[in-house]
Amino acid sequence: MTNSKLVLSLLLAGTVGSVSAQSLKDAKAAMTAEQYDKAKGMLQNLVEKKAKDGENYFYLGKIHLINDKVDSAAIVFNQGLTNAPKEQLNNVGLGIVDLMGGNQSAAESKFASAVSGLGKKDYLPLLYIGEAYIDAPKPDYTKAIEYLTQAKSKNEKDPQVFIALGDAYAGLGESSQAFVNYRDAEYMDPSLLTPKIGQAIISRRAQAYDVVLEQLTALASENPNYAPIFRELAETYYLSSLKAPEEKYREINTQAVENYKKYLSLTGDQSVEAKTRYADFLVYSGNYDELKKVSQELANAPGVDSKVFRYLGYTAYLQDKDYAKAAEYMNTLFSRVKPERLIPRDYLMAGLANLTAGDEAKGLSLLKEAMAKQTEDDNLEAEIAETAFAKYQDGEVDAAVKIFRIPASMPTSDYYYDANFYLGSALYGNGSKLVSPGEGEEVTPELGKEKLEKARPILEEAVKALGIVAAANKEDIVKKYSVNALYYKGLAELALDNVMYDPEKAQGLFVDTFTKLLAAVKASTITDAEKIPYLVDANNYLGYFSYLKGNNAKAKTYFEETLKVSPDDEFAGQFAGQL
């Protein structure tokens, strides 16, 4: 070989090596390994060098979809159609954009156009349409299977078709069919890890998290450098934490974060897009301490997605308790992000923030919308109730009252009675403060009338809420709340009756409730010592009302009942002695 030929051969070898490093096959391999930033660079290079190769545009568009940049994806797909009109994959891509935006009919039209003239072996459009229905905001697994079955009839040797079929059947809950398809994909190419992961996570829908974690952990130990396994571990730990005992929740949830960090380190992706996906995971998994750190990093990153206002809003509300700032961030998110990119939890957080910051009408509207938009995987009803309970315990009673009104107005809610009890108790406390005389104030009927005018709507709402709980016939609710619900309801009615300020005009609004309270206390399983305060108050108030109405014999009977359980009670002793 001459020197010139040697130089030429080396140059050619270098050229071939350079092209292969930037080939579509390598870009797809990077996508499979979820090295999206790396794949994006390769595909951008391919689009520039091979502008007439429409397939490159499609995969680049898919990267934009993964990064939740739907508008960018649409631009790339359109460029692909312009440069390579015969490549139907970009038509499929535009259909996926429609599907992501909730425009089902437009998506179906584009999909139909994309598959209308396919050759006998042209199956990729069918495959990617099937995958699109699996990944759609509202998955349609049946339609996915229709397209994937057609793809399979054209090519029975591509394991990706069988993997997608496995995903679709798993989505339908048909575990055996899912397993068969994953297994067939694995037979075709034993080196593939995706079907092994698919088989491992089949049990996740059945909430058999221990089984899934065991299988994924085994896969991870055998393949410690394969990033997607650790993402699946992160998601499984998160789901497992939701079902864990309270004392184990944080430990398991922390493992979810650690595995996601491992996933990011293995992909080597330090891009803003990768951090944004991580932030989304932290939102779903409820790791707000970590979310605060990530959101602060993203806030100043160039070209960051407007979703950063989601993260800033969540942390302002949950971590900093700066409700006005949280409302500002969430309102900015809603103004800058298209509705289809918002998630039900965004409506929840925007509702809570606005409600707590003072815009009750807007807050309640957003919370109701959150409930309407929640999916099977969301449990926003629980989050609303738990947020209210947390605020109640932290002494933020006014904020708690506003939030409790949501589950308290929903008879089908699992938190209906709990919410009504705490709502009623809190409102009674607020109303009681309003009717109580201030230091140095003379207790007169005129003062009572003035105070009651302000407190009446609050106390009436308290009576209504506590009445719902007191009337419950569910054994667990009766045991948990009946005595206290009747007690606070009676006290609220006592305040409404203005007994403190104008006893002669008392109507006895509280009589029925305190009579029921006496029966409830006697029937309850609380200790005798715990029963005493209820029996004392109920008998004293009933005795006092009987005395006011001139029924001295009945009054004396009530006061004597008090003295049986509390012989030193001064109020009962004084009246009993007189009578």
ROMARDO-224281 format. One record per residue (C-alpha): residue in three letters; x negated, y, z negated. Coordinates in steps of 0.1 Angstrom, whole numbers, plus 2048, in hexadecimal, padded with zeros to 3 digits. Each point is the difference from the previous one (the first is absolute). Example, Ala and Ser with C-alpha at 12.3 -4.5 7.8 and 13.67 -1.06 7.14 Angstrom:
REM residues 2
ALA7857D37B2 SER7F2822807 
***
This chain:
REM residues 579
MET800800800 THR7F282280A ASN7FD81C7E8 SER81C813812 LYS8177E27FE LEU7F87FC7DB VAL8088247F9 LEU8207FD814 SER80A7E07EE LEU7F98107DE LEU81581F80A LEU81C7E980B ALA7FE7ED7E0 GLY8018207ED THR81E80C813 VAL8137DF7FC GLY7F88017DA SER80D8247FE VAL8207F8812 SER8077E07EC ALA7FC8147E0 GLN81C81780D SER8157E5810 LEU8267FD7FB LYS7FA7DE7F1 ASP7EA80F7E5 ALA81881C7F9 LYS81C7E67FC ALA7EA7EC7E9 ALA7FA81F7EB MET8268067FE THR8057DC7F4 ALA7E68067E5 GLU8138207F8 GLN7E2815808 TYR81681A80F ASP7E881E801 LYS7E67EA811 ALA81A7F4819 LYS80C823806 GLY7DD80C80A MET7FC7E3818 LEU822805810 GLN7FA826804 ASN7DF7F7812 LEU8127E7816 VAL81B818809 GLU7E681A80B LYS7EB7E7814 LYS81D7EC80F ALA81B819804 LYS8137EA818 ASP8027E27E8 GLY8228047F1 GLU7FB7E57E6 ASN7E68157ED TYR81A81C7FB PHE8197E77F1 TYR7E87F47E5 LEU7F58237F8 GLY82480A7FD LYS8057E37E8 ILE7E480D7EA HIS8128227FE LEU8207ED7F6 ILE7ED7EE7E4 ASN7F48227F4 ASP82480C801 LYS7F881A81B VAL81E7F8816 ASP7FE820815 SER7DB7F9808 ALA80A7DC80A ALA81B80D817 ILE7E7817811 VAL7E77E4806 PHE81B7E880D ASN80B81B819 GLN7DC80580B GLY7FE7DB805 LEU81F800816 THR7F281E814 ASN7DF7EF806 ALA80C7DD805 PRO825800809 LYS8027DB806 GLU7F47F77DC GLN8207F97EE LEU7F07FE7DE ASN8018267FD ASN8267FF807 VAL8027E87E3 GLY7EC8187EB LEU81981C807 GLY81C7E87F7 ILE7EE7FA7DF VAL7FE8267FA ASP826801805 LEU8057E37E9 MET7EB8117E5 GLY81581F804 GLY8207EC7FB ASN80B804825 GLN80A7DC806 SER811804821 ALA7E381480F ALA7E87E57F4 GLU8157E480F SER802812821 LYS7DA804802 PHE7FA7DC7F6 ALA8197F481A SER7ED81481A ALA7DF7F37F5 VAL8097DB803 SER81680381F GLY7E57F781A LEU7E87EB7EC GLY7ED7E5812 LYS8017DB7F6 LYS7E28037E8 ASP8058247F5 TYR8097FC7DC LEU7EF81C7ED PRO81D819803 LEU8177E67F1 LEU7E87F87E4 TYR7FC8257F6 ILE825807802 GLY8067E37E9 GLU7E680D7E8 ALA810823802 TYR8217F27F4 ILE7EE7EF7E2 ASP7EE8217F7 ALA81D817806 PRO80D8167E3 LYS81F7EA801 PRO7F27DE80C ASP8157EB818 TYR7F17DD7FC THR81A7F0816 LYS7F881681D ALA7DB7FC7FA ILE8047DA803 GLU813804821 TYR7E3814810 LEU7E57EA7F0 THR8107E080C GLN7FF80E823 ALA7DB8097FB LYS7FA7DC7F4 SER8117F281F LYS7E7813816 ASN7E17F97EB GLU7FF7E37E7 LYS7DA8047FA ASP7FE8237F0 PRO8017FB7DA GLN80A8247FB VAL8237F780E PHE8037E47E6 ILE7F48177E4 ALA81A81A80A LEU81B7E5800 GLY7F47F57DE ASP8048247F4 ALA82380380E TYR80C7DF7F1 ALA7F180A7DF GLY813821802 LEU8207EC805 GLY7F77EB7E2 GLU7FD7E0815 SER7E07F47EF SER7FD7DF811 GLN80280F823 ALA7E781B7F6 PHE7E87E57F2 VAL8027EC820 ASN7F781E816 TYR7E380A7EA ARG7F47DD800 ASP8027FD826 ALA7EC821803 GLU7E67F27E9 TYR7FD7E0815 MET7FA81581F ASP7E48137F0 PRO7F37F47DE SER7EA81E7FD LEU81E8187FD LEU80880B7DC THR821812808 PRO8157E0801 LYS7EF7F47E0 ILE80A8217EF GLY8237FC80F GLN8047DE7F1 ALA7F480D7DE ILE81881D7FE ILE8207EC80B SER8077FB7DB ARG7FE8257F9 ARG82480580A ALA80B7E67E7 GLN7EC8147E6 ALA7E97E27FA TYR7E48187FA ASP7E97E97EC VAL8007E781E VAL7F981C819 LEU7E480F7EA GLU7F07DE7FC GLN7FF7F9826 LEU7F5823809 THR7E47FF7E6 ALA7F47DF80E LEU80080F823 ALA7ED81F7F3 SER7E57EA7F0 GLU7FB7ED820 ASN801820815 PRO7F381C7EA ASN7FA81881C TYR8227FF811 ALA81281F7F5 PRO8257F8807 ILE8007E57E5 PHE7F981A7E6 ARG81B81780C GLU8197E37FD LEU7F27F97DD ALA8068247F7 GLU82480080C THR8067DE7EE TYR7F280D7E0 TYR81581F802 LEU8207EB806 SER7F67E87E4 SER7FC81D7E8 LEU82480A805 LYS80C7DF7F2 ALA7E57FE7E4 PRO8078067DB GLU7FB8247F7 GLU7E07F97ED LYS7F17F081F TYR80D81881A ARG7E2819800 GLU7E67E5800 ILE80F7EF81F ASN807821811 THR7DC80A7FB GLN7F57E0812 ALA81580C81D VAL7EC820802 GLU7DF7EF7FD ASN8087E881C TYR80B81D816 LYS7DF8117F9 LYS7EE7E080A TYR814800820 LEU7F5823809 SER7DC7F97F8 LEU8007E2817 THR81081281D GLY7E681B7FC ASP81B819808 GLN7FB8217EE SER816814817 VAL81C8187F5 GLU8197E8810 ALA7F37E37EB LYS8028147E0 THR82380B80A ARG80A7DB803 TYR7F17FA7DE ALA81481D7F1 ASP81F7F080F PHE7F87E07EE LEU7FB8127E0 VAL822811804 TYR8117DE804 SER7EC7EF7E4 GLY80681D7E8 ASN7DB8067F9 TYR8038267FB ASP7DF8057ED GLU7ED7F381E LEU818812818 LYS7F78217F0 LYS7DB7FB807 VAL8077F6824 SER81981C806 GLN7E681A7F4 GLU7E77F2819 LEU81980081C ALA80D8237F9 ASN7E181180E ALA7F87E781B PRO80180E824 GLY81D7F4815 VAL8117EE7E3 ASP8237F4806 SER81D8147F1 LYS8077E27EA VAL7E680E7E9 PHE81D8157F2 ARG8107E07F5 TYR7E27F67EB LEU7FC8237F2 GLY8258017F7 TYR8007DE7F0 THR7E28087EA ALA80C8237F7 TYR8217F17F4 LEU7F37E07EF GLN7DD8097F4 ASP8008267FB LYS8258047F8 ASP7FF820814 TYR8247FD80D ALA801820813 LYS7E07F8813 ALA80C7DD806 ALA82180D80F GLU7EB818816 TYR7EA7E480D MET81D7E9807 ASN81481B811 THR7E2807816 LEU7FD7DB808 PHE82580080C SER7FB81F815 ARG7E17F3812 VAL8067DB804 LYS81A7F1817 PRO81D7EF7EE GLU7F77DD80E ARG7DD8027EF LEU80F8077DE ILE8057E37E8 PRO81D7FB7E7 ARG7E88077E3 ASP7F982380F TYR8258087FC LEU7FE7F27DC MET7E28167F7 ALA80D81F812 GLY8217FB7EE LEU7F07FC7DE ALA7E881D805 ASN81C81880C LEU8177F57E5 THR7E78047E4 ALA7F482180E GLY82380E7FF ASP8107FB822 GLU81A7E77F3 ALA81680081F LYS7E27F9818 GLY7F27E67E8 LEU8207EC7FC SER805801826 LEU7DD7F2806 LEU8047E57E6 LYS8207F480F GLU7EF7FF822 ALA7E47EC7F0 MET8197E67F3 ALA8117FF823 LYS7DF7FA812 GLN7EF7E77E9 THR7F87DE80E GLU7FE7DD7F1 ASP7DC8077F6 ASP8098207EE ASN80E8027DD LEU8068257FE GLU81E7FC7E9 ALA7E87F27E6 GLU7E781C805 ILE81A81A7FC ALA80C7F07DF GLU7DD7FA7F3 THR7F6824808 ALA81E80D7EC PHE7F77E97E3 ALA7DC80C800 LYS80B824800 TYR8187F97E4 GLN7E57F07EB ASP7E881C807 GLY81881A7F4 GLU80980E822 VAL8257FB7F8 ASP80F819819 ALA7EC7F081D ALA80B7DE7F4 VAL82480A7FF LYS7FF80B824 ILE7F17E080C PHE8157E97EA ARG81F80D812 ILE7F67ED820 PRO8027DC7F2 ALA81B80B7E8 SER81780881D MET7FA7DE811 PRO8157E37F0 THR7EE7E7815 SER7DE80A7F3 ASP7ED7E97E9 TYR7F981F7EB TYR82480D7FF TYR8067FA7DB ASP7DD8087F5 ALA801821813 ASN82280A7F2 PHE7F57F97DC TYR7E1815802 LEU81181B815 GLY81C8027E6 SER7E87FF7E2 ALA7EA81C80F LEU81E815809 TYR80F7FC7DD GLY7DE80C7F2 ASN80081E817 GLY8258087F8 SER7FB7FC7DB LYS7E48197FF LEU816819812 VAL81D7FD7E7 SER7EB7FF7E0 PRO7FF8217ED GLY7DF813801 GLU7ED80B7E1 GLY81481B7EE GLU81F7FC816 GLU8228007EE VAL8147E2808 THR82180F80D PRO81B7F4819 GLU7F681C817 LEU7DB7F5800 GLY80B7DC806 LYS81680A81D GLU7E3814810 LYS7E77E37FC LEU8187E580B GLU807813820 LYS7DB7FC80B ALA7FD7DC7F3 ARG8217F280C PRO7F67F4823 ILE7E17F07F2 LEU8127EE7E4 GLU81D7F5817 GLU7E67F1818 ALA7F07EF7E2 VAL8227F17F6 LYS8077F3823 ALA7DE7EF803 LEU8007F17DE GLY8247F5805 ILE7F57EC81F VAL7E77ED7EA ALA8187FC7E3 ALA81A7F1817 ALA7E87E680F ASN80A7DC7FB LYS7DE7F180A GLU7F27ED7E3 ASP7DC80D803 ILE80C824803 VAL8177FD7E2 LYS7E47F27EB LYS7E781A80C TYR814820800 SER8247FD7F3 VAL7F980C7DC ASN7EB81E80A ALA81580981E LEU81F8027EA TYR7ED8137E5 TYR7F381B817 LYS821802813 GLY8128067DF LEU7E781B7F6 ALA805811822 GLU8267FF7FB LEU7FC80D7DD ALA7ED81E80E LEU81A80581B ASP81B8007E5 ASN7EF81E7F0 VAL8037EF7DD MET7E28137F3 TYR80E823807 ASP8267FC800 PRO8097E07EE GLU8258097FB LYS8057FE826 ALA7EE7DF805 GLN8137E8817 GLY7EE7E07F7 LEU7EE7FC822 PHE7E77EA7EE VAL8187EA7EC ASP8047E4819 THR7DB7FE807 PHE7F57FE7DC THR81C7E67F9 LYS7F17EB81C LEU7DD8067F2 LEU80A7F17DE ALA80B7E1812 ALA7E17FF816 VAL7E98047E3 LYS8107E37EC ALA7FE7EA81F SER7DC808809 THR7E27EB7F7 ILE7EC81E7F2 THR7F47FD7DC ASP81680C7E3 ALA7E781B7F9 GLU80280C824 LYS8268007FE ILE8028197E3 PRO7FB821812 TYR81A7F881A LEU81A7F57E6 VAL7F981E7EA ASP80581A81C ALA81E7EF810 ASN8127FB7DF ASN7F88247F5 TYR80C810820 LEU81F7EB801 GLY8078077DB TYR7FA826805 PHE81980181D SER81A7ED7EC TYR7FB8197E4 LEU80481D818 LYS8217F280C GLY80D7FB7DC ASN7FD7DA7FF ASN7EE7FE7E0 ALA8057DA7F9 LYS7F17F7822 ALA7E48197FB LYS7F87F17DE THR7FE7DD80F TYR7E680C81A PHE7EB8117E5 GLU8017E27EA GLU7F37EB81D THR7E3817803 LEU7F87FD7DB LYS8007DA803 VAL7E1801816 SER7F18217F4 PRO80B8067DC ASP7EB8207FD ASP80F81181F GLU8088237F3 PHE81A80981A ALA8157E17FB GLY7FC8017DB GLN80C8237FD PHE81F7FA815 ALA8087DF7F0 GLY7FE8107DE GLN81881C809 LEU8197E9811 
***
